[in-house]
Amino acid sequence: MKKIRPNIIKRISYSFVTKYLFKSILSTESIKSNNNSQTEIHSLVCHGDLYIYLYAIKSFIKNTTSCSVVIHSDGSLSNEDEDLLKKHIEGVKIYSIKEADEIVMSKLKKYPLLRELRRKNPLLKKLTDFHFLSESEKIISLDSDILFFKKSEEITNWIRSNEKSALLSDETPVNSHQDKYLCKTNLNYVKNLNSGLICYYKDMIDLGLAEKCFKLKGFMTLYRPNGIGDQQFMAVNFGEARETKNIKVNRLDPNKYIHNREIKNESAIAKHYWSAKHSLRKLLIYIKDINGVHMSIK
C-alpha cells in the first residue's frame, strides 16, 4: 500500500481547518465596498483561503476606513464562492480568470516575458493584474492571511492623505532570501520587504523595469516566501523609485505589523500568517488569535 506523503496530509488538514474552524466568520455582519473611494484594496484569492480572506478584509476595513474592494480569482473560486463573497462584501468587484485574461494579456503585449510568466505563475497577477485592473490611483495589496487586531493610524492616514508616497511592510530583522540575491546585483532595492501588505500609487510600478529584472539569471525563483518573484521585484521597484525618482517610501513598524515571528506584546496591530505554506502551527496560532478579535469585527 502506497504511503501518503506528509505534505498531502498537511494540505488535507489545512483544508479541514480553513473550511470548518474559520467558518464562524460567516456569522459576522457584511461590509461595504466604497466604490467612490480613491483607494482600492486588491487581493488574489483562492478557494482554500476563502474564509481566511473574509477575516482579513473585514478586520482591515474595521481597523482603517472604507475603501473599494477588488478580488482577483486565482482560478479556483467557484460561482458559490463568488456569491458568498458578494454577500459579505456588498459592491465588491471580482475578476474571474477569463475576464482578467481578456483585459490584461492584451496590455502585456509590450512585455512578452511578463506575459508568459503570468500565464505560468498565478502569483504574478499580484503585479500585473493589480496594476492593469485598478481604476484608482492608490492601491493596497492585501494577502488573504493577514489579520488586523486594532486600529491602524499609519494606513488610515496614508489612505486619507494626498501626499504621494508608498507604505511598505518590513520583515526586519530577517535577512531574507531575496536580499541575499539582490545584494549581488547593481539594483537598488528595499531590504526585508514583505509584499503581503503594501500601499502604493499605481504609477509607481515600472513594468519596463520588471521585464528587465525577470530576464536576469536567478531573479525568477520558486522559493515561495519570495512570491515566485513578485515580492523580489517589488523590493527592486520601490528601491529604484526611491533612489532614482525621489519617491518617498515609508516602512511599517515590524513590531506592530508582524510577519516573521510570534506576537509577544500588546502593541501588535496586524499579523501575517503565511497560510500559503500550509503551516498547521501557524494556523493554530491564527485560530487562537481570532478568538480575541472575532466579536470585534461584527
HELIX and SHEET records of a PDB file:
HELIX    1   1 PRO A    6  PHE A   16  1                                  11    
HELIX    2   2 VAL A   17  LEU A   21  3                                   5    
HELIX    3   3 LYS A   23  SER A   27  5                                   5    
HELIX    4   4 HIS A   47  ASP A   49  5                                   3    
HELIX    5   5 LEU A   50  ASN A   63  1                                  14    
HELIX    6   6 ASN A   79  HIS A   88  1                                  10    
HELIX    7   7 ILE A   97  LYS A  107  1                                  11    
HELIX    8   8 LEU A  108  LYS A  110  5                                   3    
HELIX    9   9 PRO A  112  LYS A  120  1                                   9    
HELIX   10  10 PRO A  122  LEU A  124  5                                   3    
HELIX   11  11 LYS A  125  PHE A  132  1                                   8    
HELIX   12  12 GLU A  153  ARG A  160  1                                   8    
HELIX   13  13 HIS A  177  LEU A  182  1                                   6    
HELIX   14  14 LYS A  202  MET A  204  5                                   3    
HELIX   15  15 LEU A  207  CYS A  213  1                                   7    
HELIX   16  16 ARG A  224  GLY A  229  5                                   6    
HELIX   17  17 ASP A  230  THR A  244  1                                  15    
HELIX   18  18 SER A  275  LYS A  277  5                                   3    
HELIX   19  19 LEU A  280  VAL A  293  1                                  14    
HELIX   20  20 MET A  295  ILE A  297  5                                   3    
SHEET    1   A 2 ILE A  31  LYS A  32  0                                        
SHEET    2   A 2 ILE A  89  GLU A  90  1                                        
SHEET    1   B 7 LYS A  93  TYR A  95  0                                        
SHEET    2   B 7 SER A  68  SER A  73  1                                        
SHEET    3   B 7 THR A  39  VAL A  45  1                                        
SHEET    4   B 7 LYS A 138  LEU A 142  1                                        
SHEET    5   B 7 LEU A 193  TYR A 201 -1                                        
SHEET    6   B 7 SER A 165  ASP A 170 -1                                        
SHEET    7   B 7 LYS A 248  ARG A 251  1                                        
SHEET    1   C 3 ILE A 146  PHE A 148  0                                        
SHEET    2   C 3 ALA A 270  HIS A 272 -1                                        
SHEET    3   C 3 TYR A 257  ILE A 258  1                                        
END                                                                             
